[in-house]
Amino acid sequence: MTGEEIGKYVLEQRLGGGHFGEVFLAYDRALACRKALKIVPVTNPSEIMQKLEEAQILDKCRHKHIVQINEANVFPTDDGPILVLDLEYLPEGSLEGKLGNHWISVKEACARMSCVLSGLYFAHSNGYLHRDVKPGNVLLCADSTKLSDFGLATTTLTLVGSDQGYLSHCPPEFYLSNETTIQTDIFAAGLTLFRVANNIYQWRSLLDDLDNTDAHIRQGTLIKTIGFETYIPEKVKRIINKACNPYPEKRYKTALEMKNALDSLRFDIEWIKNPEGVWAGCAEGSTYELSIASVQKGRYGLTYKKKDRRDNSKCSTYENKREAHEQADLLVAQTTLK
């Protein structure tokens, strides 16, 4: 459909696909600006009102951390009517896209999920469940982060929905009750933070390589099976483990409670790992570096620098490269938070 015209819009590029339609970058000729258009085919005209539900939920959930809807229209085509949702365009893309191209620090992961939880709490407070919280539905902009794709959201005021959701992010009770609740969304938010903080990009491939993946999902043991990277601080692990506890009564009661837990973390050094395995950090105007190099007789040396000056108290030599990298990751975990 790239290059085609729909009303005042010219489709320029496919951005991705949601549960019920394709998303395109489009040029709005009337306002001379670019929009994100979600195009939803309507096979049965009697379903139009049902398919407008996502637009109606977004209109009722206007919040600084939820993607904004501008308008919704139905256009006739040769193949039948299509529903077009005119959404704000965020050119930086999603957290999932960033995971494929950049290292995301633990500090950034927690800050972005705090924004997501703020938007999620607002939706819950207005009687809506999202049911599809994942890195691909977390969009980035210069000074904020926004929750997107409400295609699976429910309008139930009882906050108990039907059995729809992003299955690998669903908690054990979902598979027993066939219901979704606030606790379902909190579990999904915890798994999203787990993926982003651990810089897991190929999620589906990772699940495919596990033994008994379906059983781990249904039992809520996915995080325990995959494990945390060594560089994740213990306090961050505790927040994720609580959000993803197999027992819903042991999770955070609200998205706001989980957000407050993240906001209470006091970060010190923000560490970024480059493709060569060198850690670069910054904090309050100071720069840090953790690097590993081969030394005599096949041993490996770990060097810790602050402002390009070696700190011998944190430098050491190890029997093999694996041990040196493990120690570097431990130092990152110990110095990420104050």
Residue frames relative to the residue before (quaternion, step in Angstrom):
aa qw qx qy qz dx dy dz
M 1.0000 0.0000 0.0000 0.0000 0.00 0.00 0.00
T 0.4344 0.7025 -0.4665 0.3164 3.62 1.25 -0.15
G 0.7657 0.3139 -0.2613 0.4968 3.57 -0.86 0.98
E 0.5898 0.5783 -0.3725 0.4229 3.57 1.19 -0.33
E 0.3495 -0.7157 0.5680 0.2072 3.52 -1.32 0.41
I 0.0339 -0.7585 0.6507 0.0102 3.54 -1.05 0.86
G 0.8054 -0.1169 0.0393 0.5798 3.55 -0.26 1.22
K 0.8165 -0.1965 0.1743 0.5141 3.56 -0.78 -1.06
Y 0.6245 0.5718 -0.3222 0.4232 3.59 1.28 -0.10
V 0.1583 -0.7320 0.6527 0.1142 3.55 -1.24 0.66
L 0.3355 -0.7586 0.5232 0.1958 3.60 -0.57 1.13
E 0.1799 -0.8242 0.5339 0.0571 3.57 -0.76 1.08
Q 0.8130 -0.0821 0.1258 0.5626 3.58 0.89 -0.88
R 0.4149 -0.6791 0.5415 0.2709 3.57 -1.05 0.78
L 0.2366 -0.7950 0.5472 0.1122 3.57 -0.79 1.03
G 0.7433 -0.3117 0.2288 0.5458 3.59 1.10 -0.58
G 0.4150 -0.6984 0.5269 0.2498 3.50 -1.34 -0.09
G 0.2584 -0.7436 0.5949 0.1626 3.55 -1.05 0.79
H 0.7496 -0.3820 0.2689 0.4688 3.57 -1.25 -0.20
F 0.8262 0.2069 -0.0772 0.5183 3.55 0.96 -0.81
G 0.8239 0.1046 -0.0809 0.5510 3.60 1.10 0.40
E 0.5068 -0.6206 0.5077 0.3167 3.51 -1.40 0.08
V 0.2656 -0.7572 0.5783 0.1472 3.57 -1.14 0.69
F 0.0740 -0.8079 0.5845 -0.0138 3.55 -0.85 1.07
L 0.4023 -0.6051 0.6125 0.3113 3.49 -1.35 0.40
A 0.0120 0.8163 -0.5747 0.0562 3.58 -0.75 1.04
Y 0.3685 -0.6987 0.5700 0.2261 3.51 -1.24 0.58
D 0.2634 -0.7519 0.5911 0.1260 3.54 -0.80 1.12
R 0.2930 -0.8025 0.4947 0.1593 3.58 -0.26 1.27
A 0.6233 0.5555 -0.3524 0.4228 3.59 1.07 -0.58
L 0.7859 0.2918 -0.1474 0.5249 3.59 0.94 -0.90
A 0.3485 -0.7665 0.4701 0.2647 3.58 1.35 -0.07
C 0.6001 0.5139 -0.3896 0.4733 3.57 0.81 1.05
R 0.4893 -0.6674 0.4820 0.2877 3.53 -1.28 0.28
K 0.1286 -0.7816 0.6099 0.0255 3.51 -1.07 0.87
A 0.3716 -0.6311 0.6079 0.3067 3.53 -1.37 0.13
L 0.1182 -0.8048 0.5805 0.0366 3.57 -0.68 1.11
K 0.1579 -0.7442 0.6406 0.1047 3.55 -0.88 0.95
I 0.1304 -0.8112 0.5696 0.0237 3.55 -0.59 1.20
V 0.0751 -0.8134 0.5763 -0.0271 3.53 -0.56 1.24
P 0.3163 -0.7491 0.5439 0.2073 3.63 -0.56 1.07
V 0.2061 -0.7646 0.6008 0.1092 3.57 -1.08 0.74
T 0.2274 -0.8118 0.5259 0.1128 3.58 -0.27 1.25
N 0.7757 0.1716 -0.0903 0.6006 3.54 1.17 -0.63
P 0.4473 -0.7254 0.4485 0.2693 3.63 -0.49 1.16
S 0.6119 0.5638 -0.3602 0.4218 3.60 1.12 -0.52
E 0.6399 0.5347 -0.3175 0.4514 3.61 1.29 -0.30
I 0.3945 0.7588 -0.4643 0.2302 3.60 1.25 -0.14
M 0.6798 0.4937 -0.3063 0.4476 3.59 0.83 -0.92
Q 0.6282 0.5291 -0.3330 0.4632 3.57 1.06 -0.75
K 0.7011 0.4669 -0.2715 0.4657 3.58 0.94 -0.89
L 0.5968 0.5571 -0.3604 0.4512 3.59 1.24 -0.28
E 0.4337 0.7394 -0.4382 0.2706 3.57 1.29 -0.22
E 0.6329 0.5320 -0.3455 0.4439 3.62 0.95 -0.82
A 0.6532 0.5099 -0.3124 0.4645 3.58 0.95 -0.89
Q 0.6667 0.5103 -0.3068 0.4483 3.57 0.93 -0.85
I 0.6353 0.5146 -0.3296 0.4721 3.58 1.04 -0.78
L 0.6592 0.5055 -0.3145 0.4594 3.61 0.90 -0.90
D 0.6398 0.5261 -0.3298 0.4528 3.57 1.02 -0.77
K 0.7016 0.4458 -0.2622 0.4902 3.59 1.06 -0.71
C 0.7207 0.3890 -0.2306 0.5254 3.59 1.25 -0.37
R 0.1638 0.7910 -0.5672 0.1608 3.57 0.69 1.08
H 0.1927 0.7655 -0.5669 0.2355 3.51 -0.44 1.31
K 0.5958 -0.6122 0.3818 0.3528 3.58 -1.04 0.69
H 0.7431 0.3519 -0.2264 0.5222 3.60 1.20 -0.36
I 0.6096 0.4482 -0.3796 0.5324 3.56 1.16 0.72
V 0.5334 -0.6366 0.4475 0.3317 3.59 -0.88 0.93
Q 0.3802 -0.7599 0.4920 0.1894 3.54 -0.84 1.01
I 0.2573 -0.7281 0.6127 0.1683 3.55 -1.10 0.77
N 0.3212 -0.7593 0.5402 0.1688 3.54 -0.96 0.93
E 0.7609 -0.2246 0.1648 0.5860 3.56 0.95 -0.88
A 0.2195 -0.7385 0.6188 0.1533 3.55 -1.36 0.20
N 0.0116 0.8055 -0.5902 0.0507 3.57 -0.92 0.95
V 0.2809 -0.7124 0.6127 0.1958 3.53 -1.29 0.44
F 0.0911 -0.8034 0.5882 0.0140 3.56 -0.78 1.11
P 0.3980 -0.6919 0.5387 0.2695 3.61 -1.01 0.72
T 0.0131 -0.7699 0.6376 0.0235 3.59 -1.14 0.68
D 0.6894 -0.4672 0.3439 0.4339 3.57 -1.29 0.17
D 0.7183 0.4263 -0.2373 0.4960 3.58 1.17 -0.63
G 0.7066 -0.3997 0.2623 0.5216 3.58 1.26 0.17
P 0.6777 -0.5043 0.3343 0.4180 3.61 -1.21 0.17
I 0.1260 -0.7544 0.6366 0.0984 3.54 -1.24 0.53
L 0.3409 -0.7054 0.5869 0.2044 3.52 -1.19 0.71
V 0.1030 -0.7996 0.5910 0.0276 3.59 -0.83 0.99
L 0.1464 -0.7701 0.6180 0.0599 3.55 -0.73 1.15
D 0.2309 -0.7657 0.5921 0.0991 3.57 -0.70 1.15
L 0.0008 -0.8283 0.5546 -0.0798 3.58 -0.34 1.33
E 0.5820 -0.5501 0.4422 0.4038 3.56 -1.21 0.39
Y 0.3352 -0.7446 0.5488 0.1788 3.55 -1.06 0.84
L 0.0985 -0.7820 0.6150 0.0233 3.57 -0.81 1.09
P 0.2992 -0.8331 0.4365 0.1611 3.60 -0.03 1.30
E 0.6046 0.5779 -0.3736 0.4011 3.62 1.14 -0.37
G 0.4803 -0.7110 0.4150 0.3026 3.58 1.25 -0.07
S 0.6706 -0.5165 0.3808 0.3723 3.54 -1.30 -0.43
L 0.6594 -0.4728 0.3994 0.4268 3.54 -1.34 0.14
E 0.6163 0.5414 -0.3505 0.4519 3.58 1.03 -0.73
G 0.6575 0.5050 -0.3107 0.4649 3.58 0.96 -0.84
K 0.6563 0.5076 -0.3170 0.4595 3.58 0.98 -0.81
L 0.6010 0.5662 -0.3582 0.4357 3.59 1.05 -0.71
G 0.6721 0.5134 -0.3000 0.4412 3.57 1.08 -0.65
N 0.7878 0.3319 -0.1513 0.4963 3.59 1.20 -0.42
H 0.8052 0.1919 -0.0727 0.5563 3.59 1.14 -0.53
W 0.4764 -0.6104 0.5407 0.3288 3.52 -1.29 0.44
I 0.1907 -0.7713 0.5979 0.1063 3.57 -0.93 0.88
S 0.3809 -0.7386 0.5104 0.2210 3.56 -0.67 1.09
V 0.6233 -0.5222 0.4178 0.4054 3.56 -1.25 0.39
K 0.6240 0.5451 -0.3387 0.4459 3.59 1.01 -0.76
E 0.6768 0.4764 -0.2975 0.4758 3.59 0.87 -0.89
A 0.6252 0.5456 -0.3406 0.4421 3.59 0.96 -0.86
C 0.6931 0.4696 -0.2803 0.4695 3.58 0.88 -0.93
A 0.6490 0.5195 -0.3245 0.4511 3.60 0.97 -0.80
R 0.6788 0.4820 -0.2978 0.4672 3.59 0.92 -0.87
M 0.6664 0.4821 -0.3170 0.4723 3.60 0.98 -0.71
S 0.5612 0.5704 -0.3923 0.4537 3.58 1.15 -0.46
C 0.6422 0.5078 -0.3137 0.4808 3.60 1.02 -0.81
V 0.6427 0.5264 -0.3202 0.4553 3.58 0.93 -0.92
L 0.6769 0.4964 -0.2916 0.4587 3.58 0.91 -0.92
S 0.5907 0.5539 -0.3617 0.4620 3.57 1.13 -0.58
G 0.6809 0.4703 -0.2780 0.4879 3.57 0.94 -0.91
L 0.6407 0.5310 -0.3165 0.4554 3.55 1.02 -0.83
Y 0.6448 0.5172 -0.3201 0.4629 3.59 0.97 -0.83
F 0.6285 0.5319 -0.3313 0.4608 3.57 1.04 -0.78
A 0.6493 0.5061 -0.3167 0.4712 3.59 0.96 -0.87
H 0.6526 0.5084 -0.3141 0.4658 3.59 0.93 -0.89
S 0.6616 0.5256 -0.3067 0.4382 3.58 0.94 -0.88
N 0.7121 0.4127 -0.2397 0.5150 3.55 1.23 -0.49
G 0.6396 -0.5996 0.2974 0.3782 3.56 1.28 0.37
Y 0.6271 0.5396 -0.3396 0.4475 3.59 1.18 0.46
L 0.2429 -0.7223 0.6286 0.1551 3.53 -1.18 0.73
H 0.4170 -0.7128 0.5039 0.2531 3.59 -1.01 0.77
R 0.0732 -0.8737 0.4701 0.1014 3.57 0.93 -1.06
D 0.7572 0.2998 -0.2118 0.5402 3.61 1.18 0.30
V 0.2309 0.7849 -0.5389 0.2004 3.58 0.98 0.86
K 0.2724 0.7267 -0.5815 0.2441 3.56 -0.67 1.18
P 0.6976 -0.4934 0.2969 0.4263 3.64 -1.15 0.41
G 0.6481 0.5389 -0.3244 0.4293 3.60 1.02 -0.70
N 0.7193 0.4024 -0.2369 0.5143 3.58 1.23 -0.41
V 0.5699 0.5138 -0.4017 0.4999 3.55 1.23 0.51
L 0.1161 -0.8327 0.5410 0.0198 3.57 -0.35 1.27
L 0.3413 -0.7701 0.5230 0.1297 3.52 -1.12 0.86
C 0.0493 0.7508 -0.6585 -0.0138 3.52 -1.22 0.58
A 0.7892 -0.3992 0.1779 0.4314 3.54 -1.26 0.41
D 0.8390 0.1132 -0.0188 0.5319 3.58 0.76 -0.99
S 0.7567 0.3238 -0.1917 0.5346 3.59 1.16 0.37
T 0.2441 -0.7172 0.6292 0.1735 3.51 -1.41 -0.03
K 0.0886 -0.8350 0.5430 -0.0008 3.58 -0.86 0.94
L 0.4112 -0.6825 0.5574 0.2332 3.51 -1.11 0.83
S 0.0595 -0.8186 0.5713 -0.0017 3.59 -0.84 0.98
D 0.7846 0.3754 -0.2698 0.4131 3.54 -1.46 -0.14
F 0.0700 0.8023 -0.5809 0.1185 3.53 0.06 1.36
G 0.2445 0.8211 -0.4848 0.1759 3.57 1.19 0.58
L 0.7364 0.3607 -0.2221 0.5275 3.59 1.17 -0.51
A 0.4146 0.7346 -0.4575 0.2814 3.58 1.29 0.02
T 0.2950 -0.7427 0.5756 0.1736 3.55 -1.22 0.58
T 0.3599 -0.7311 0.5399 0.2108 3.53 -1.19 0.55
T 0.3884 0.7509 -0.4682 0.2573 3.57 1.26 0.12
L 0.3791 -0.7386 0.5143 0.2148 3.56 -0.85 0.93
T 0.5996 0.5603 -0.3651 0.4396 3.58 1.25 -0.21
L 0.3241 -0.7734 0.4752 0.2666 3.56 1.32 -0.22
V 0.5645 0.4698 -0.4512 0.5070 3.52 0.95 1.01
G 0.0867 -0.8395 0.5364 0.0051 3.54 -0.44 1.21
S 0.6526 -0.5082 0.3968 0.3981 3.53 -1.38 0.03
D 0.6699 -0.5310 0.3577 0.3761 3.54 -1.35 0.06
Q 0.4009 0.6483 -0.5527 0.3369 3.54 0.34 1.30
G 0.3180 0.7334 -0.5559 0.2279 3.54 -1.07 0.72
Y 0.5762 -0.5347 0.4716 0.3996 3.55 -1.36 0.12
L 0.3963 -0.8175 0.3508 0.2271 3.52 0.05 1.41
S 0.6837 0.4768 -0.3210 0.4496 3.63 0.90 -0.73
H 0.6876 0.4310 -0.2780 0.5140 3.60 1.28 -0.18
C 0.5259 0.6415 -0.4131 0.3759 3.60 1.23 0.17
P 0.4525 -0.7074 0.4769 0.2596 3.61 -0.99 0.79
P 0.7243 -0.4591 0.2882 0.4261 3.61 -1.24 0.31
E 0.6691 0.5243 -0.3320 0.4089 3.61 0.85 -0.86
F 0.5347 0.6257 -0.4003 0.4030 3.58 1.20 -0.48
Y 0.7128 0.4580 -0.2513 0.4681 3.56 0.99 -0.88
L 0.6572 0.4845 -0.3134 0.4849 3.59 1.26 -0.20
S 0.7937 0.3247 -0.1496 0.4921 3.56 0.93 -0.94
N 0.2770 -0.7647 0.5180 0.2649 3.58 1.24 -0.49
E 0.5735 0.5556 -0.3891 0.4593 3.55 1.10 0.79
T 0.2328 -0.7400 0.6113 0.1564 3.53 -1.26 0.50
T 0.0612 -0.8000 0.5966 -0.0194 3.55 -1.06 0.85
I 0.7262 -0.3507 0.3213 0.4965 3.55 -1.31 -0.22
Q 0.6487 0.5311 -0.3185 0.4423 3.59 0.99 -0.82
T 0.5855 0.5609 -0.3656 0.4571 3.59 1.17 -0.54
D 0.6728 0.4888 -0.2892 0.4741 3.57 0.94 -0.92
I 0.6410 0.5192 -0.3286 0.4600 3.60 1.00 -0.77
F 0.6172 0.5330 -0.3356 0.4715 3.58 1.02 -0.79
A 0.6717 0.4981 -0.2922 0.4640 3.59 0.92 -0.94
A 0.6282 0.5253 -0.3316 0.4685 3.58 1.06 -0.72
G 0.6418 0.5232 -0.3167 0.4626 3.58 1.04 -0.77
L 0.6671 0.4855 -0.3016 0.4778 3.58 0.96 -0.83
T 0.6064 0.5435 -0.3502 0.4628 3.58 1.10 -0.67
L 0.6573 0.4917 -0.3055 0.4826 3.58 0.93 -0.88
F 0.6093 0.5548 -0.3439 0.4502 3.59 1.02 -0.78
R 0.6835 0.4916 -0.2849 0.4583 3.58 0.85 -0.97
V 0.7082 0.4658 -0.2721 0.4554 3.57 0.87 -0.95
A 0.6691 0.4982 -0.3100 0.4561 3.62 0.87 -0.89
N 0.7132 0.4187 -0.2432 0.5069 3.57 1.11 -0.68
N 0.3723 -0.7602 0.4560 0.2748 3.58 1.32 0.04
I 0.2773 0.7461 -0.5412 0.2713 3.55 0.86 1.06
Y 0.1352 -0.8175 0.5577 0.0493 3.58 -0.44 1.20
Q 0.7597 0.3407 -0.1895 0.5205 3.59 0.75 -1.02
W 0.0845 -0.8507 0.5186 0.0152 3.56 0.54 1.22
R 0.6893 0.4833 -0.2959 0.4513 3.58 0.77 -0.98
S 0.6476 0.5075 -0.3228 0.4678 3.60 0.98 -0.79
L 0.6212 0.5402 -0.3361 0.4576 3.57 1.04 -0.78
L 0.6713 0.4886 -0.2986 0.4705 3.59 0.91 -0.89
D 0.6430 0.5339 -0.3221 0.4447 3.57 1.00 -0.80
D 0.6898 0.4853 -0.2774 0.4601 3.59 1.11 -0.65
L 0.5825 0.5861 -0.3778 0.4177 3.60 1.22 -0.24
D 0.4253 -0.6477 0.5569 0.2991 3.55 -1.25 0.45
N 0.8545 0.0797 -0.0785 0.5072 3.57 -1.05 0.82
T 0.0750 0.8444 -0.5251 0.0748 3.57 0.97 0.88
D 0.6614 0.5227 -0.3179 0.4339 3.57 0.83 -0.96
A 0.6489 0.5133 -0.3178 0.4630 3.59 0.99 -0.81
H 0.6505 0.5113 -0.3214 0.4606 3.60 0.97 -0.82
I 0.6315 0.5191 -0.3365 0.4675 3.60 1.01 -0.75
R 0.7075 0.4736 -0.2662 0.4520 3.56 0.83 -1.00
Q 0.7192 0.4237 -0.2489 0.4912 3.60 1.11 -0.61
G 0.4602 -0.7033 0.4367 0.3205 3.59 1.25 -0.14
T 0.5266 0.6475 -0.3959 0.3831 3.58 1.19 0.53
L 0.3139 0.7902 -0.4818 0.2117 3.59 1.23 0.29
I 0.6782 0.4857 -0.3008 0.4623 3.59 0.86 -0.93
K 0.6485 0.5169 -0.3201 0.4581 3.58 0.94 -0.84
T 0.6679 0.5063 -0.2966 0.4578 3.57 1.02 -0.80
I 0.6946 0.4518 -0.2751 0.4875 3.59 0.91 -0.90
G 0.2763 -0.7940 0.4908 0.2288 3.57 0.95 -0.92
F 0.4745 -0.6549 0.5138 0.2865 3.54 -1.26 0.50
E 0.5042 -0.5864 0.5273 0.3520 3.54 -1.22 0.49
T 0.6110 -0.6046 0.3771 0.3450 3.57 -1.09 0.75
Y 0.6620 0.5400 -0.3139 0.4143 3.61 1.07 -0.62
I 0.5338 0.6246 -0.4181 0.3875 3.63 1.23 -0.08
P 0.4210 -0.7100 0.4969 0.2678 3.66 -0.70 0.99
E 0.6267 -0.5780 0.3790 0.3599 3.57 -1.13 0.69
K 0.6432 0.5339 -0.3383 0.4322 3.61 0.95 -0.78
V 0.6433 0.5005 -0.3186 0.4839 3.58 1.06 -0.71
K 0.6160 0.5393 -0.3417 0.4614 3.59 1.02 -0.75
R 0.6585 0.5231 -0.3158 0.4393 3.57 0.93 -0.88
I 0.6372 0.5218 -0.3281 0.4626 3.58 1.00 -0.79
I 0.6709 0.4901 -0.2951 0.4718 3.58 0.91 -0.91
N 0.6692 0.5056 -0.3050 0.4510 3.59 0.90 -0.90
K 0.6436 0.5032 -0.3319 0.4715 3.59 1.03 -0.69
A 0.6538 0.5101 -0.3187 0.4590 3.59 0.92 -0.85
C 0.7742 0.3327 -0.1573 0.5150 3.58 1.07 -0.77
N 0.2522 0.7694 -0.5444 0.2193 3.58 1.10 0.57
P 0.5258 -0.6554 0.4319 0.3276 3.64 -0.86 0.86
Y 0.7087 0.4039 -0.2472 0.5230 3.59 1.19 -0.51
P 0.4391 -0.7472 0.4275 0.2571 3.62 -0.44 1.17
E 0.6373 0.5450 -0.3387 0.4268 3.60 1.04 -0.68
K 0.6791 0.4769 -0.2878 0.4781 3.60 1.23 -0.35
R 0.5440 0.6018 -0.4036 0.4231 3.59 1.27 0.01
Y 0.6685 -0.4146 0.3893 0.4793 3.53 -1.32 -0.08
K 0.4934 -0.6840 0.4550 0.2856 3.55 -0.97 0.85
T 0.7977 0.0841 -0.0207 0.5968 3.56 1.09 -0.73
A 0.6203 -0.5196 0.4268 0.4038 3.56 -1.30 0.29
L 0.6110 0.5573 -0.3490 0.4408 3.58 1.10 -0.65
E 0.6295 0.5318 -0.3363 0.4558 3.60 1.02 -0.76
M 0.6603 0.4824 -0.3087 0.4857 3.59 0.98 -0.79
K 0.6177 0.5394 -0.3386 0.4615 3.59 1.01 -0.78
N 0.6637 0.5086 -0.3076 0.4541 3.58 0.91 -0.90
A 0.6169 0.5383 -0.3442 0.4596 3.58 1.07 -0.70
L 0.6633 0.4842 -0.3050 0.4823 3.60 0.98 -0.80
D 0.6759 0.5084 -0.2956 0.4442 3.57 0.95 -0.88
S 0.6323 0.5451 -0.3359 0.4362 3.60 1.17 -0.45
L 0.5177 0.6338 -0.4229 0.3892 3.60 1.24 -0.23
R 0.2126 -0.7672 0.5940 0.1156 3.59 -0.96 0.88
F 0.1943 -0.8231 0.5277 0.0788 3.54 -0.25 1.30
D 0.2399 -0.7513 0.5999 0.1345 3.54 -1.15 0.71
I 0.8235 0.0233 0.0183 0.5666 3.61 0.05 -1.26
E 0.2344 -0.7427 0.6094 0.1488 3.55 -0.92 0.92
W 0.1415 -0.8328 0.5348 0.0195 3.54 -0.42 1.30
I 0.0764 -0.7576 0.6477 0.0276 3.55 -1.10 0.88
K 0.2339 -0.7782 0.5700 0.1218 3.58 -0.92 0.93
N 0.2818 -0.7717 0.5436 0.1721 3.58 -0.76 0.99
P 0.7094 -0.4805 0.2903 0.4262 3.65 -1.18 0.32
E 0.6592 0.5027 -0.3124 0.4638 3.61 1.18 -0.46
G 0.5720 -0.6282 0.3656 0.3801 3.58 1.27 0.02
V 0.5047 0.6264 -0.4345 0.4051 3.59 1.25 0.26
W 0.2927 -0.7499 0.5707 0.1620 3.56 -0.91 0.96
A 0.0613 -0.7701 0.6342 0.0316 3.58 -0.94 0.94
G 0.0560 -0.8274 0.5587 -0.0115 3.57 -0.81 1.01
C 0.0688 -0.7766 0.6222 0.0713 3.52 -1.29 0.35
A 0.1181 0.7714 -0.6165 0.1045 3.55 -1.16 0.73
E 0.8610 -0.0990 0.0428 0.4970 3.55 -0.81 1.08
G 0.7738 -0.3845 0.1828 0.4690 3.56 0.82 1.03
S 0.6435 0.4954 -0.3296 0.4814 3.59 1.24 -0.11
T 0.2535 -0.7485 0.5936 0.1521 3.56 -1.16 0.65
Y 0.1474 -0.7840 0.6015 0.0432 3.54 -1.16 0.72
E 0.0424 -0.7903 0.6102 0.0368 3.54 -1.25 0.46
L 0.0849 -0.7532 0.6511 0.0389 3.53 -1.10 0.86
S 0.0937 0.8129 -0.5659 0.1008 3.58 -0.51 1.15
I 0.2464 -0.7573 0.5934 0.1164 3.54 -1.26 0.56
A 0.0491 0.8003 -0.5940 0.0651 3.58 -0.90 0.95
S 0.5434 -0.6080 0.4700 0.3379 3.56 -1.18 0.60
V 0.0983 -0.7743 0.6232 0.0491 3.55 -1.03 0.87
Q 0.8130 -0.3023 0.1806 0.4636 3.58 -1.23 -0.24
K 0.8646 0.1265 -0.1203 0.4711 3.53 -1.26 0.72
G 0.7092 -0.5067 0.2636 0.4133 3.58 0.96 0.88
R 0.5064 0.6329 -0.4364 0.3906 3.58 1.22 0.14
Y 0.3075 -0.7566 0.5526 0.1662 3.55 -1.26 0.45
G 0.2582 -0.7838 0.5527 0.1166 3.52 -0.95 0.97
L 0.2388 -0.7416 0.6133 0.1296 3.55 -1.05 0.87
T 0.0907 -0.8062 0.5846 0.0074 3.57 -0.73 1.13
Y 0.1280 -0.7770 0.6155 0.0335 3.55 -0.87 1.06
K 0.0107 -0.8124 0.5824 -0.0281 3.56 -0.76 1.08
K 0.1011 -0.7404 0.6596 0.0802 3.53 -1.24 0.66
K 0.8238 -0.0538 -0.0356 0.5632 3.55 -0.67 1.17
D 0.6821 -0.5223 0.2523 0.4453 3.55 1.00 1.04
R 0.6060 0.5229 -0.3769 0.4661 3.61 1.22 0.28
R 0.4694 -0.7029 0.4724 0.2500 3.55 -0.82 1.05
D 0.1870 -0.7479 0.6288 0.1017 3.57 -1.03 0.93
N 0.2907 -0.8175 0.4734 0.1522 3.57 -0.05 1.31
S 0.5895 0.5922 -0.3751 0.4013 3.59 1.13 -0.52
K 0.7456 0.3513 -0.2031 0.5286 3.59 1.20 -0.45
C 0.5786 0.5609 -0.3804 0.4538 3.59 1.25 0.22
S 0.1145 0.7914 -0.5933 0.0923 3.56 -1.07 0.71
T 0.3747 -0.6992 0.5635 0.2306 3.53 -1.38 0.16
Y 0.1485 -0.8128 0.5628 0.0230 3.57 -1.00 0.92
E 0.6386 -0.5809 0.3700 0.3433 3.51 -1.23 0.64
N 0.8090 0.0321 -0.0036 0.5869 3.57 1.08 -0.62
K 0.6887 -0.5086 0.3382 0.3908 3.55 -1.31 0.33
R 0.6101 0.5724 -0.3501 0.4214 3.56 1.05 -0.78
E 0.6679 0.4971 -0.3054 0.4621 3.60 0.88 -0.92
A 0.6395 0.5276 -0.3279 0.4529 3.58 0.99 -0.79
H 0.6693 0.4855 -0.3027 0.4741 3.59 0.95 -0.83
E 0.6212 0.5385 -0.3441 0.4535 3.59 1.02 -0.73
Q 0.6680 0.4902 -0.3027 0.4710 3.58 0.96 -0.86
A 0.6156 0.5362 -0.3455 0.4628 3.58 1.05 -0.73
D 0.6607 0.5026 -0.3031 0.4681 3.57 0.94 -0.88
L 0.6348 0.5254 -0.3289 0.4613 3.59 1.02 -0.75
L 0.6390 0.5175 -0.3232 0.4684 3.57 1.01 -0.79
V 0.6178 0.5295 -0.3374 0.4733 3.57 1.06 -0.73
A 0.6588 0.5138 -0.3065 0.4560 3.59 0.92 -0.93
Q 0.7008 0.4879 -0.2630 0.4490 3.57 1.00 -0.88
T 0.7721 0.3626 -0.1867 0.4873 3.60 1.11 -0.57
T 0.4566 0.6862 -0.4501 0.3436 3.61 1.24 0.03
L 0.7758 0.2315 -0.1203 0.5746 3.56 1.05 -0.83
K 0.5067 -0.6343 0.4887 0.3196 3.57 -1.21 0.52
